[in-house]
């Protein structure tokens, strides 16, 4: 069976696509164009994006957006208003204050953090279903879709490929993995996806997860961080304190059918301890997790079994 592969850079990350289909080359080109279209509209890193129009009008006026962006903001707002978890799309002002992942990353002053904390309340995002408009009630508010957008993009690419007749495929947006069907090449007929050991050098895999049609998304304190004042600061921020989340979790991998759910829960499940996170995720239908503690221990939710080197569905 012929397969077509592509690797390219976009959205500040490496994207890998594998498609088994006679028209695979054309389908990959279409997927590239689709991703480019989303990246231009949904990002805070492009001054003229659709999302930045919303942010620029914070405290000034509602902004009408396309239906897909409106629905994604609506979904993200609903999860952001759950006070039990750290997922929050209104966290943009805090992200900008820290600049983690950029060369000018710094620890904000207590006064700066206090000022930013007043701007991260997701209930101040007002949505109008009739007009598809988004209004941020306070000047200085900013929506940041960084914790959900890539999952949404992956799901949309998969939909387009499946509609075109693709039965076997692999989509990786910077480690955010979504599979189509099974893998014709592997003896176990699965896409065998590794979980990076968050306490070791890149490329050291702590577990392998065989996927057939499922998504896998990982968040970790090792992904983006910087050192200052003899301390390490990671990029997963707590909107209640303004500081990086204090936790004994080193990485959290979510396995789900839809990649957008994986994106949401890889942040929403990043609680103050492995025990709390595992209990919380066990309450969520269709969501499974692999957690690695700061001591290097591996834990799984009820729907999974840890077989040593391999994680399987229970």
C-alpha positions as MATLAB code, in Angstrom:
seq = 'XXXXXXXXXXXXXXXXXXXXXXXXXXXXXXXXXXXXXXXXXXXXXXXXXXXXXXXXXXXXXXXXXXXXXXXXXXXXXXXXXXXXXXXXXXXXXXXXXXXXXXXXXXXXXXXXXXXXXXXXXXXXXXXXXXXXXXXXXXXXXXXXXXXXXXXXXXXXXXXXXXXXXXXXXXXXXXXXXXXXXXXXXXXXXXXXXXXXXXXXXXXXXXXXXXXXXXXXXXXXXXXXXXXXXXXXXXXXXXXXXXXXXXXXXXXXXXXXXXXXXXXXXXXXXXXXXXXXXXXXXXXXXXXXXXXXXXXXXXXXXXXXXXXXXXXXXX';
ca = [
       0.000    0.000    0.000;
       1.459    3.343   -1.055;
       2.038    5.924    1.624;
       2.982    9.567    1.327;
       4.868   11.464    4.025;
       5.639   15.099    4.687;
       7.482   16.997    7.409;
       7.394   20.781    7.646;
       7.600   23.622   10.132;
       4.572   25.700   11.032;
       3.158   27.352   14.163;
       6.578   27.186   15.764;
       6.682   23.401   15.684;
       7.439   20.380   13.483;
       4.459   18.825   11.703;
       4.472   15.243   10.381;
       1.803   13.790    8.098;
       1.547   10.207    6.815;
      -1.259    9.308    4.415;
      -2.055    5.940    2.798;
      -4.037    6.839   -0.306;
      -3.449    6.888   -4.102;
      -3.901   10.706   -4.024;
      -1.830   11.073   -0.863;
       0.492   13.739   -2.237;
      -2.407   16.022   -3.167;
      -4.182   15.347    0.134;
      -1.067   16.322    2.084;
      -0.850   19.577    0.089;
      -4.475   20.298    0.981;
      -3.780   19.537    4.659;
      -0.829   21.944    4.566;
      -3.050   24.692    3.134;
      -5.732   23.928    5.712;
      -3.234   24.223    8.596;
      -1.759   27.415    7.165;
      -5.257   28.906    6.973;
      -5.959   28.071   10.631;
      -2.537   29.279   11.783;
      -3.110   32.682   10.196;
      -6.556   33.127   11.750;
      -6.399   31.526   15.214;
      -3.016   32.720   16.523;
      -1.957   35.499   18.891;
       1.433   35.613   17.159;
       0.085   37.298   14.008;
      -0.991   40.922   14.535;
      -3.737   40.761   11.889;
      -5.236   37.367   12.786;
      -8.951   36.979   13.432;
      -8.216   36.188   17.082;
      -6.046   39.295   17.527;
      -8.922   41.443   16.249;
     -10.896   40.167   19.257;
      -8.007   40.904   21.638;
      -7.324   44.376   20.206;
     -10.967   45.296   20.846;
     -10.954   44.215   24.493;
     -13.044   46.681   26.495;
     -13.979   48.509   23.278;
     -16.436   46.501   21.157;
     -17.628   42.979   20.261;
     -15.973   41.430   17.196;
     -17.845   39.135   14.795;
     -15.774   36.035   13.929;
     -16.215   33.029   11.642;
     -18.341   30.209   13.037;
     -15.432   27.757   13.518;
     -13.456   30.202   15.668;
     -16.603   31.163   17.585;
     -17.396   27.517   18.394;
     -13.829   26.824   19.491;
     -13.821   29.862   21.803;
     -17.213   28.754   23.160;
     -15.913   25.243   23.906;
     -12.747   26.609   25.516;
     -14.699   29.133   27.619;
     -16.948   26.379   28.994;
     -13.908   24.403   30.208;
     -12.206   27.568   31.460;
     -15.127   28.358   33.776;
     -14.676   25.057   35.648;
     -12.845   26.246   38.775;
     -11.619   22.699   39.501;
      -8.956   22.815   36.799;
      -6.235   25.143   35.456;
      -7.436   25.306   31.835;
      -8.113   28.973   31.017;
      -8.226   30.662   27.588;
      -8.249   34.103   29.222;
      -4.706   33.494   30.489;
      -3.110   35.530   27.663;
      -1.982   38.492   29.838;
      -0.133   36.132   32.202;
       1.520   34.253   29.322;
       2.776   37.579   27.934;
       4.055   38.682   31.344;
       6.236   35.573   31.721;
       7.289   35.103   28.042;
       8.285   31.487   28.785;
       9.658   29.867   25.646;
      11.112   33.160   24.393;
      14.593   34.603   24.908;
      13.261   37.469   27.044;
      11.492   35.199   29.579;
      11.440   36.733   33.060;
       9.816   36.405   36.477;
       7.170   39.160   36.704;
       7.132   41.362   39.803;
       4.387   40.760   42.412;
       2.713   44.040   41.327;
       2.760   43.004   37.674;
       1.281   39.598   38.507;
      -1.459   41.188   40.593;
      -2.382   43.494   37.705;
      -2.508   40.588   35.242;
      -4.585   38.371   37.558;
      -7.422   40.893   37.327;
      -7.557   40.265   33.539;
      -7.811   36.460   33.406;
     -11.435   35.834   34.424;
     -13.050   33.756   31.613;
     -16.540   34.877   32.685;
     -15.599   38.279   31.224;
     -15.585   36.725   27.745;
     -19.056   37.507   26.385;
     -20.339   35.410   23.476;
     -23.352   36.195   21.304;
     -24.639   33.084   19.511;
     -26.933   35.089   17.232;
     -24.217   37.352   15.788;
     -21.188   35.054   16.425;
     -19.478   37.937   18.197;
     -16.878   37.802   20.969;
     -16.411   40.632   23.465;
     -13.737   40.882   26.154;
     -15.181   43.126   28.844;
     -11.911   44.564   30.186;
      -9.192   46.506   28.408;
      -6.034   44.398   28.465;
      -7.783   41.024   28.351;
      -6.480   38.499   25.815;
      -7.713   35.117   24.649;
      -4.907   32.597   24.094;
      -5.926   29.405   22.259;
      -2.483   27.821   22.634;
      -3.848   25.101   24.925;
      -6.560   23.944   22.506;
      -5.947   25.100   18.915;
      -3.565   22.387   17.685;
      -5.951   19.674   18.833;
      -8.779   21.336   16.943;
      -6.588   21.720   13.847;
      -5.603   18.029   13.959;
      -9.258   16.950   14.204;
     -10.182   19.095   11.205;
      -7.306   17.712    9.122;
      -8.385   14.175   10.043;
     -11.996   14.934    9.023;
     -10.845   16.205    5.633;
      -8.616   13.162    5.042;
     -11.291   10.664    6.125;
     -13.851   12.398    3.889;
     -11.383   11.926    1.010;
     -11.292    8.180    1.687;
      -8.132    7.864    3.808;
      -8.354    4.763    6.045;
      -4.796    4.783    7.427;
      -2.917    7.910    8.467;
      -0.871    9.698   11.072;
      -0.979   13.389   12.034;
       1.541   14.917   14.442;
       1.422   18.619   15.229;
       4.519   19.058   17.366;
       3.948   15.870   19.326;
       0.172   16.262   19.383;
      -0.640   12.943   17.681;
      -3.854   11.868   15.976;
      -4.192    8.595   14.070;
      -6.520    7.400   11.314;
      -7.320    3.689   11.483;
      -4.459    1.275   12.056;
      -0.906    1.109   10.723;
      -0.425   -1.227    7.726;
       3.336   -1.407    8.378;
       3.556   -2.529   12.005;
       3.107   -6.141   13.087;
       0.639   -5.142   15.815;
      -1.271   -3.046   13.230;
      -1.032   -0.026   15.543;
       0.667    3.354   15.357;
       3.207    2.933   18.164;
       3.659    6.356   19.750;
       6.271    7.005   22.423;
       5.880    9.067   25.578;
       8.988   11.140   26.218;
      10.625   10.655   29.619;
      10.165   14.175   31.055;
      13.132   13.695   33.394;
      15.623   12.625   30.744;
      17.182   13.744   27.462;
      14.891   14.240   24.461;
      14.408   10.967   22.618;
      14.353    8.841   25.783;
      10.968    7.081   25.647;
       9.454    6.016   28.965;
       6.434    4.156   27.522;
       4.956    3.264   24.110;
       1.217    3.542   23.383;
      -0.225    1.568   20.414;
      -2.953    3.735   18.853;
      -5.648    2.824   16.328;
      -7.738    5.864   15.440;
      -7.037    7.580   18.752;
      -5.275   10.794   19.755;
      -2.428   11.317   22.202;
      -1.402   14.697   23.630;
       1.271   15.346   26.252;
       1.955   18.355   28.465;
       5.014   18.498   30.670;
       7.103   20.775   32.843;
      10.060   19.861   30.587;
       8.531   21.312   27.405;
       9.051   25.045   27.909;
      10.842   26.501   30.904;
      13.611   28.829   32.001;
      15.897   29.099   35.020;
      16.195   32.233   37.156;
      17.159   32.969   40.762;
      18.287   29.358   41.179;
      14.800   28.122   40.331;
      13.146   26.521   37.309;
       9.889   27.995   35.990;
       7.727   25.949   33.574;
       5.074   27.261   31.158;
       1.937   25.739   32.732;
       0.562   28.719   34.646;
      -1.946   28.839   37.498;
      -4.487   31.603   36.832;
      -5.244   31.801   40.570;
      -1.678   32.642   41.642;
      -0.068   33.807   38.403;
       2.802   31.390   39.031;
       3.673   28.084   37.331;
       1.458   25.297   38.708;
       2.949   23.760   41.869;
       2.676   20.001   41.349;
       4.455   16.647   41.676;
       3.465   15.818   38.052;
       6.303   15.935   35.513;
       4.175   15.053   32.470;
       0.577   14.229   31.654;
      -0.412   12.339   28.494;
      -4.063   12.216   27.460;
      -5.471    9.470   25.220;
      -8.848   10.275   23.662;
     -10.739    9.910   20.411;
     -10.634   13.599   19.570;
      -7.416   15.562   19.697;
      -9.179   18.705   20.933;
     -10.163   16.765   24.079;
      -6.568   15.646   24.489;
      -5.424   19.255   24.307;
      -7.997   20.431   26.853;
      -7.367   17.682   29.388;
      -3.574   17.722   29.106;
      -3.868   21.171   30.716;
      -7.109   20.740   32.689;
      -5.747   17.577   34.327;
      -2.479   19.189   35.429;
      -3.473   19.430   39.100;
      -1.361   19.777   42.244;
      -0.655   16.039   42.571;
      -0.659   12.811   40.567;
      -3.310   11.380   42.889;
      -5.699   14.325   42.439;
      -5.155   14.413   38.674;
      -5.756   10.687   38.241;
      -8.953   10.769   40.349;
     -10.222   13.836   38.447;
      -9.516   12.404   34.982;
     -11.142    9.086   35.966;
     -14.400   11.063   36.288;
     -14.224   12.262   32.658;
     -15.925   10.012   30.095;
     -13.747    8.962   27.157;
     -10.559   10.465   28.626;
      -7.598    8.324   29.743;
      -4.219    9.455   31.039;
      -0.642    8.387   31.636;
       1.037   10.423   34.366;
       4.755   10.579   35.130;
       5.683   11.944   38.548;
       8.737   14.084   39.312;
      10.235   10.915   40.822;
       9.879    9.096   37.494;
       6.978    6.861   38.533;
       4.346    6.031   35.906;
       0.629    5.980   36.737;
      -2.401    5.306   34.512;
      -6.135    5.923   34.759;
      -8.705    3.117   35.125;
      -9.170    2.449   31.410;
      -5.488    1.676   30.820;
      -2.946   -0.914   31.947;
       0.787   -0.347   32.315;
       2.580   -3.416   30.963;
       6.071   -2.127   31.675;
       7.241   -0.726   28.358;
       3.791   -0.537   26.769;
       0.516    1.101   27.793;
      -2.605   -0.747   26.640;
      -6.361   -0.268   26.943;
      -7.735   -2.275   29.873;
];
